[in-house]
Each structure stands twice: as structure tokens, then as C-alpha cells.
Amino acid sequence: DEASQTTLARGQRIREVLKQHQYHAVPVTAQIALLLLLNGGCLDNCPLDKISSIETRLIEELPRRLPEICDGIASPSENRIQAGNPLAEDERQAIFTVAEDVRSQILANSPQTG
């Protein structure tokens, strides 16, 4: 059924994001943000072959565009997530906004298939 297909497709995207190249570990900040986006369905409609490009760009863009959020996530003394404290709604929304910008840019620059 459709719900099962959606769940399976999201699982495929999660697996793509969890893959890491040897000697190029994904920063914890980016992992948290990517899992938040995946869980929120932000990448559900992205082709699987674009997930890696989106992930790479997000790893670059999140700390550049949201240093106050990324530093707060990564700093051991302020790591609200590891302490069990969730991100504020405005912080979550900011991460989704960056992801939507990145996703739109990458998909707009992709050749269209008929």
C-alpha cells in the first residue's frame, strides 16, 4: 500500500545519508540535522541519486548559514540534544529552510528526465 511504500522510500533515504566515506566522517552537527530533516519528510520527494549531493551541500551550508545553531549543537558545554533538550521550533525551522534552499538548488541544476 501507499503508506508502506512511503516508509520504505524514507528508509532508503536514511540509508543513503548514513553512508559515510572512509576517512571523511560526517560531523555530529550535520548528522543530527540530516536525521531531523529525514524524519520530518524534507527529503521524501528527492531522487535517491541526489541525496548524496544534498547531504554534501548541507554539511557545508548549515554551519555557514546557521553558526549559532550548529555551534550550539556541536559545543559539548551547550549540546542541548545530547543533554536531552530539543531544538527550539525556530531553530528547527531554520534548518528546514536551509535544507529546502539546498534541495531546490540541486534539483533545479539537475537534468530533467522525461
N, C-alpha and C positions, 0 to 999 in steps of 0.2 A: 504494500500500500504506500501512499504518498508520504506518510509520517515516517515509515521505516526507511524509505529512500532518502529523505532529508537527513535523518540521523546517520545513515551510512555515509552520505556525502560529506557531512560535517566531520565525521571520523577520519575520512581520507585527508581532509584539510589539516586536521590536528596532527596526523602522522607526518604530513609534509613539513609542518612548522617545527615539529620535534626533532627532525633530522638535523644533525649538526656535522659540519665538515671537520675532519680530524685537524687538530691544532687551531681551530677557529671557533671556540666556544661562544655561544650567544650569551651576552650579558644578562644577568638575572633580571634587570630592569626591563629589558626587551622581552624576555620570556614571559614575565608577568603580564605585560601589556598585550602581547600576542595572544596569550591564553584568554585574557579578558575579551579581546576582540572576537576570537573564535567562539567563545561561549555566548557572546552577545549576537552572533549571527552576521557580523560585519563582512565576513569573507565567504559566506554561503554561496553567493552567486558568482564568485570568481572562478575562472577556469583553473583546474589543478596545475597546469603548466605555468601559470602566472604567480602562484603562491610564493615560490622561492624569490622571485623578483620583488614582490610586495614586501616580503619579510626583510630582505636585504635593505630596501629603501627605508622601511620603518625603523630598522636598527640605527640608521643614520639620522633620520628626521626627528624621531622622538626626543633624544637628548638636545638636539639643536633647537627645536621649536618649543619644547616644554622642559627646560632645565630645572625649573623649580619643582616640577612633579618628579622627574627622573632622579634628581639628586635626593629628594625625599624618600624615594623608593629604595635607592641604592645605598644610602648612608646608613651604616649599622646603628648609629645612635638615633636615627629618625625613621627607621624602617617600620612603618606602620603596618605593612602587610604581614611581615614575619611576626610582629607583636600581636597579630590577630585583629588589627584595626583596619577596616576597609578604606579605600579611597573615598574622598568626598564625591558627591554626584557631579559637581562642576569639573573635578579632575578627571573623572571617568568620561564625561562628555568631551573634554578637551582631547583625550586620547582617541576617542572615536572620530572626532573632527579631523585630526591629523591622518588617521587611517583612511578615512573617506577621500581626503585630498590625494593621498598617495595612490590609493586604488584607482581613482578616476584618471590620474595622470598615466599610470601604467597601462590601463585598459584603453585609453584614448590613443596611446602610441603603439598599440598592437595592431598588426594587420588583421583586417576583418575577414572572417571566413564565411562563405556563402552557404 
